[in-house]
C-alpha cells in the first residue's frame, strides 16, 4: 500500500487525546458498488477513491467514525480490509461495528407502482443487492452494547406520516404491513472510553426525500427517519430512551432551509432540548456557495451540482447538552489548497467532526 502518500496527512491536524476529548465524525463515503464483492476488490487494489478516502480520514484523525455509503457483506471482509488500510496509513481504529442494512431486501410488492416487481425501487430501501450502501462504525475506543432499530415497521412509529393517509394513495398500500422505517439503519452504539463515562453514538442514514410520486413516500419517510431520534430521546417509542449522554452522527439527507424535503424535521431536531448544534463549518463550503441558497454555505457538507439541488447541509454531529464542545469543522478546503483535489476525489460528501469533552 502507498503508506508514504497517506502518512503525509498525519501532520496536517493535531491528534485528539483520548484522555481529554473525543473527536466524533461522520462521513458519507459514497462508494456503493454495482455488485457484491466489488468494494473489497477496490480496497485491495487501492483504487484512487479508496486511497483518497483514507487520506481524508487520516487527515481528520477521528476517535469515532460513523460511515455511510459503505457496502455490507456478511463476514465483514470489506470493512476489515478498510480498517487494515487505515492502520497501515497511520490511523488505527481497532474497534468496529456493522450490521445488515435494509437496502436491497425484497418486499414482494410493487412499491413504485410501475407494474414490475423485484426492482431496486421495490426493496425495503433502494438497492441492487442486499447490503448495497450500508453503514459502519470504526472506533479507537471500545464499543459496548448496540441497539439496532432497523426492523421497526414504519406504521408502528408513533406519529408516522404514512403515505396514503390523505387523498393521494400509495401505489402499494398493502406494503405498509411490512415496510420498515429505516431506509438503511438506525443504531444506538454504546461507546466505552477508558477515561470517560459511557456514551451513546446514535447513527443513521436517512432516505432521500425525492425521486418518488405525488404521494411523497420518500419525503414522508425521510421526515420520520430524522424525527425518530427526537422520539427516542423523549421516550415516545416502544423501547426505553438512553440514560447516558448521546451524540447523533449521521446523514439526514435533509437541509434545514435549502433543497427538497420537509425541512421542519431536521430543524426541530437541531433545536431539541437535549442536543446542541456546534454548526461545523469550512472555508471551502463558503467558496463553493450557491447564489440561490438562503442558508450559510459554510455549513454545507455535500458538493452536489449547482443546478439542483446544489450544495446542502445533510451530515450532522449533534452532541448531548451534557457534553462540552471543544471544536468542530467540515473537511472542505479552499480550491487552491493542495489537499482540495484529494477531498473531491474521495466523495461528493465532506467529513464532519466535533471534539467533545465529558
C-alpha positions as CSV (number, residue, x, y, z in Angstrom):
1,X,0.0,0.0,0.0
2,X,1.1,3.6,-0.6
3,X,1.8,4.3,3.0
4,X,4.2,7.2,2.1
5,X,1.4,9.1,0.4
6,X,-1.1,8.6,3.1
7,X,1.1,9.4,6.1
8,X,1.8,12.8,4.7
9,X,-1.6,13.8,6.1
10,X,-0.8,13.0,9.7
11,X,0.9,16.3,10.4
12,X,-2.0,18.4,9.0
13,X,-4.2,18.1,12.0
14,X,-3.4,17.5,15.7
15,X,-4.4,14.2,17.1
16,X,-7.0,14.3,19.8
17,X,-6.2,12.9,23.3
18,X,-8.5,10.1,24.4
19,X,-7.8,11.2,28.0
20,X,-9.3,14.6,27.4
21,X,-11.6,14.7,24.4
22,X,-13.2,12.5,21.8
23,X,-13.4,13.5,18.1
24,X,-16.7,12.2,16.8
25,X,-17.0,12.3,13.0
26,X,-19.5,11.2,10.3
27,X,-18.6,10.6,6.7
28,X,-20.8,9.6,3.7
29,X,-18.1,7.7,1.7
30,X,-20.3,7.4,-1.4
31,X,-18.7,4.2,-2.6
32,X,-21.5,1.8,-3.0
33,X,-20.8,-0.6,-5.9
34,X,-23.0,-2.2,-8.5
35,X,-22.4,-5.7,-7.3
36,X,-21.4,-7.6,-4.1
37,X,-17.6,-8.0,-3.5
38,X,-16.6,-5.1,-5.7
39,X,-15.9,-2.8,-2.8
40,X,-13.5,-5.4,-1.3
41,X,-11.8,-5.6,-4.7
42,X,-11.3,-1.9,-4.9
43,X,-9.9,-1.7,-1.4
44,X,-7.4,-4.5,-2.1
45,X,-6.3,-3.0,-5.4
46,X,-6.0,0.5,-3.8
47,X,-8.5,2.2,-6.1
48,X,-7.9,6.0,-6.3
49,X,-11.1,6.8,-4.5
50,X,-10.3,4.4,-1.7
51,X,-6.9,6.0,-1.3
52,X,-8.4,9.5,-1.2
53,X,-11.0,8.4,1.4
54,X,-8.3,7.1,3.6
55,X,-6.3,10.3,3.3
56,X,-9.3,12.3,4.4
57,X,-9.9,10.1,7.4
58,X,-6.2,10.2,8.4
59,X,-6.3,14.0,8.0
60,X,-9.3,14.3,10.3
61,X,-8.0,11.9,13.0
62,X,-11.4,10.8,14.4
63,X,-11.7,8.8,17.5
64,X,-15.1,7.5,16.5
65,X,-16.2,7.5,12.9
66,X,-19.7,6.8,11.6
67,X,-19.6,5.8,7.9
68,X,-22.4,5.8,5.3
69,X,-22.5,4.5,1.8
70,X,-20.2,1.5,2.6
71,X,-21.4,-1.8,1.2
72,X,-22.1,-4.5,3.8
73,X,-21.0,-8.1,3.4
74,X,-22.0,-10.9,5.9
75,X,-18.5,-11.7,7.1
76,X,-17.3,-8.1,7.1
77,X,-14.4,-8.6,4.6
78,X,-14.7,-5.1,3.1
79,X,-14.8,-3.3,6.5
80,X,-11.9,-5.2,8.0
81,X,-9.9,-4.6,4.8
82,X,-10.5,-0.9,5.0
83,X,-9.8,-0.9,8.7
84,X,-6.4,-2.5,8.0
85,X,-5.8,0.0,5.2
86,X,-6.3,2.9,7.7
87,X,-4.0,1.2,10.2
88,X,-1.2,1.0,7.7
89,X,-1.8,4.6,6.8
90,X,-1.1,5.5,10.4
91,X,-4.6,5.8,12.0
92,X,-5.5,2.6,13.9
93,X,-9.2,2.2,14.7
94,X,-9.3,-1.3,16.3
95,X,-13.0,-1.4,17.2
96,X,-15.7,-1.8,14.6
97,X,-19.4,-2.5,14.2
98,X,-21.6,-3.2,11.2
99,X,-24.9,-5.0,10.7
100,X,-27.2,-5.8,7.7
101,X,-28.9,-2.6,6.4
102,X,-32.4,-2.5,4.9
103,X,-31.0,-1.8,1.4
104,X,-31.8,-4.4,-1.2
105,X,-34.1,-6.5,1.0
106,X,-37.1,-7.7,-1.1
107,X,-40.6,-6.7,0.0
108,X,-42.6,-8.7,-2.6
109,X,-44.6,-5.5,-3.5
110,X,-44.5,-3.1,-6.4
111,X,-43.6,-0.1,-4.3
112,X,-43.3,2.4,-7.1
113,X,-46.4,1.3,-9.0
114,X,-44.7,0.7,-12.3
115,X,-46.1,-2.8,-12.8
116,X,-42.8,-4.6,-12.2
117,X,-41.6,-6.5,-9.1
118,X,-38.2,-7.1,-7.5
119,X,-36.6,-4.0,-8.9
120,X,-34.2,-1.9,-6.7
121,X,-37.1,0.6,-6.1
122,X,-39.3,-2.3,-4.7
123,X,-36.9,-3.2,-1.9
124,X,-37.2,-2.1,1.7
125,X,-34.8,0.6,0.6
126,X,-33.3,1.1,-2.9
127,X,-30.6,-1.5,-3.6
128,X,-29.5,-3.7,-6.4
129,X,-28.4,-6.3,-3.9
130,X,-28.7,-6.8,-0.1
131,X,-26.2,-4.6,1.7
132,X,-25.5,-2.1,-1.0
133,X,-24.8,1.3,0.5
134,X,-24.8,0.2,4.1
135,X,-23.3,1.7,7.3
136,X,-20.4,1.0,9.7
137,X,-18.7,2.4,12.7
138,X,-15.0,2.5,13.3
139,X,-13.6,3.5,16.7
140,X,-10.4,4.0,18.7
141,X,-12.5,3.4,21.9
142,X,-14.2,0.1,22.8
143,X,-17.7,-0.4,21.6
144,X,-20.3,-1.9,24.1
145,X,-23.9,-2.9,23.5
146,X,-25.6,-2.0,20.3
147,X,-29.3,-1.5,19.8
148,X,-30.4,-2.0,16.2
149,X,-33.8,-0.4,15.4
150,X,-33.7,-1.2,11.7
151,X,-36.6,-3.7,11.8
152,X,-39.1,-1.2,13.3
153,X,-42.1,-1.0,10.9
154,X,-42.9,2.4,9.6
155,X,-46.5,2.0,10.6
156,X,-45.5,1.3,14.2
157,X,-43.7,4.6,14.6
158,X,-45.8,7.0,16.7
159,X,-47.0,9.9,14.7
160,X,-45.8,8.5,11.4
161,X,-46.5,10.4,8.2
162,X,-47.6,7.4,6.3
163,X,-48.3,7.7,2.5
164,X,-51.8,7.1,1.5
165,X,-53.2,8.8,4.6
166,X,-54.6,11.6,2.5
167,X,-56.3,11.9,-0.9
168,X,-53.2,10.7,-2.8
169,X,-53.0,6.9,-2.5
170,X,-49.7,5.0,-2.1
171,X,-49.1,2.8,-5.2
172,X,-48.9,-0.3,-2.9
173,X,-50.9,0.4,0.2
174,X,-50.7,-3.2,1.4
175,X,-46.9,-2.8,1.6
176,X,-47.2,-0.8,4.7
177,X,-47.8,-4.0,6.6
178,X,-44.1,-4.9,6.0
179,X,-42.4,-1.6,5.2
180,X,-39.7,-0.7,7.7
181,X,-39.0,2.8,8.8
182,X,-35.2,2.8,8.3
183,X,-34.1,3.1,4.7
184,X,-30.6,2.0,5.8
185,X,-30.4,1.6,9.6
186,X,-30.8,3.3,13.0
187,X,-28.3,2.2,15.6
188,X,-27.6,3.1,19.2
189,X,-23.9,2.2,19.6
190,X,-22.5,2.3,23.2
191,X,-19.0,3.8,23.4
192,X,-16.9,2.9,26.4
193,X,-13.8,5.1,26.6
194,X,-11.3,4.2,29.3
195,X,-11.1,7.7,30.7
196,X,-14.7,8.9,30.3
197,X,-18.2,7.6,31.2
198,X,-20.1,5.5,28.6
199,X,-22.0,7.4,25.9
200,X,-24.2,6.6,23.0
201,X,-23.5,7.1,19.3
202,X,-26.8,7.4,17.6
203,X,-26.2,6.9,13.9
204,X,-28.3,6.6,10.8
205,X,-28.6,7.3,7.1
206,X,-32.0,8.6,6.1
207,X,-33.7,8.1,2.8
208,X,-33.5,10.8,0.1
209,X,-36.7,13.0,0.2
210,X,-37.1,13.0,-3.6
211,X,-37.4,10.5,-6.5
212,X,-41.0,9.4,-5.7
213,X,-44.5,10.3,-6.8
214,X,-47.3,12.7,-5.6
215,X,-47.8,10.5,-2.5
216,X,-44.4,11.8,-1.3
217,X,-43.4,8.5,0.0
218,X,-39.7,9.4,0.2
219,X,-40.3,12.8,1.7
220,X,-42.5,11.4,4.4
221,X,-40.1,8.6,5.2
222,X,-37.2,10.9,5.4
223,X,-39.1,13.1,7.8
224,X,-39.9,10.2,10.1
225,X,-36.4,8.8,10.0
226,X,-35.0,12.2,11.1
227,X,-37.6,12.7,13.8
228,X,-37.1,9.2,15.1
229,X,-34.2,10.4,17.3
230,X,-36.3,13.1,19.0
231,X,-38.9,10.5,19.8
232,X,-36.2,8.1,21.0
233,X,-34.7,10.7,23.4
234,X,-38.2,11.8,24.6
235,X,-39.2,8.2,25.4
236,X,-42.0,8.2,22.9
237,X,-41.1,4.9,21.2
238,X,-41.8,1.3,22.3
239,X,-38.4,1.0,23.9
240,X,-36.6,3.0,26.7
241,X,-34.6,6.1,26.0
242,X,-30.8,6.0,26.6
243,X,-29.7,7.1,30.0
244,X,-26.2,8.3,29.3
245,X,-25.2,11.3,27.1
246,X,-25.7,10.8,23.3
247,X,-24.1,12.1,20.1
248,X,-26.1,11.9,16.9
249,X,-23.8,11.4,13.9
250,X,-25.0,10.5,10.5
251,X,-26.6,11.6,7.2
252,X,-30.1,13.1,7.4
253,X,-30.3,13.7,3.6
254,X,-32.1,16.9,4.6
255,X,-31.1,20.6,4.9
256,X,-32.9,22.9,7.4
257,X,-33.5,25.5,4.7
258,X,-32.5,24.7,1.1
259,X,-33.2,21.8,-1.2
260,X,-36.2,19.5,-1.2
261,X,-37.8,17.7,1.8
262,X,-39.7,18.5,4.9
263,X,-37.3,20.9,6.5
264,X,-39.1,21.1,9.8
265,X,-37.9,17.6,10.6
266,X,-34.2,18.5,10.8
267,X,-34.9,22.0,12.1
268,X,-36.7,20.6,15.1
269,X,-34.0,18.0,15.8
270,X,-31.4,20.8,15.8
271,X,-33.4,22.6,18.4
272,X,-34.1,19.6,20.6
273,X,-33.6,20.4,24.3
274,X,-31.2,17.5,24.8
275,X,-29.0,18.4,21.8
276,X,-26.7,21.2,20.8
277,X,-25.6,22.1,17.3
278,X,-21.9,23.1,17.1
279,X,-22.5,24.3,13.5
280,X,-19.3,22.8,12.0
281,X,-18.0,25.0,9.2
282,X,-15.5,25.1,6.4
283,X,-13.9,27.8,4.2
284,X,-14.3,25.5,1.1
285,X,-18.1,25.4,1.6
286,X,-18.2,29.2,1.6
287,X,-16.1,29.4,-1.5
288,X,-18.4,27.0,-3.3
289,X,-21.6,28.7,-2.3
290,X,-24.8,28.6,-4.4
291,X,-26.1,32.0,-5.1
292,X,-29.8,31.0,-4.9
293,X,-29.5,29.3,-1.4
294,X,-30.5,31.0,1.8
295,X,-28.6,29.1,4.4
296,X,-25.0,29.8,5.4
297,X,-22.8,27.9,2.8
298,X,-20.0,27.4,5.4
299,X,-22.3,24.8,7.0
300,X,-22.7,22.8,3.8
301,X,-21.5,19.2,3.8
302,X,-22.0,18.0,0.2
303,X,-21.0,19.3,-3.2
304,X,-23.9,18.4,-5.4
305,X,-24.5,20.0,-8.9
306,X,-25.3,23.7,-8.7
307,X,-28.4,23.4,-10.8
308,X,-30.3,21.1,-8.4
309,X,-30.2,20.6,-5.5
310,X,-26.8,22.3,-5.1
311,X,-24.6,22.2,-2.0
312,X,-26.5,21.4,1.1
313,X,-26.0,20.6,4.8
314,X,-27.0,17.0,5.1
315,X,-24.5,15.4,7.5
316,X,-24.6,16.2,11.2
317,X,-22.8,15.6,14.5
318,X,-25.1,16.7,17.4
319,X,-23.7,16.2,20.9
320,X,-25.8,16.0,24.1
321,X,-26.1,19.2,26.0
322,X,-24.3,17.4,28.9
323,X,-21.2,17.3,26.8
324,X,-18.8,20.2,26.3
325,X,-17.9,21.0,22.7
326,X,-14.2,22.0,22.2
327,X,-14.1,22.4,18.4
328,X,-15.8,21.4,15.2
329,X,-15.3,21.5,11.4
330,X,-16.0,20.2,8.0
331,X,-13.1,18.9,5.9
332,X,-13.7,21.1,2.8
333,X,-10.5,23.0,1.9
334,X,-10.4,26.1,-0.3
335,X,-9.9,25.4,-4.0
336,X,-6.2,26.4,-4.0
337,X,-5.4,24.1,-1.1
338,X,-3.2,21.2,-2.2
339,X,-5.5,18.9,-0.3
340,X,-8.6,20.0,-2.1
341,X,-8.3,17.6,-5.0
342,X,-8.0,14.7,-2.6
343,X,-11.2,15.7,-0.8
344,X,-13.0,15.9,-4.2
345,X,-11.7,12.6,-5.3
346,X,-12.8,10.9,-2.1
347,X,-16.5,11.8,-2.1
348,X,-19.1,14.4,-3.0
349,X,-19.8,14.5,0.7
350,X,-17.5,16.0,3.3
351,X,-16.3,14.6,6.6
352,X,-17.9,16.4,9.6
353,X,-16.2,16.3,13.0
354,X,-16.8,17.6,16.5
355,X,-14.4,17.4,19.5
356,X,-16.3,16.9,22.8
357,X,-15.2,16.7,26.5
358,X,-17.1,15.0,29.3
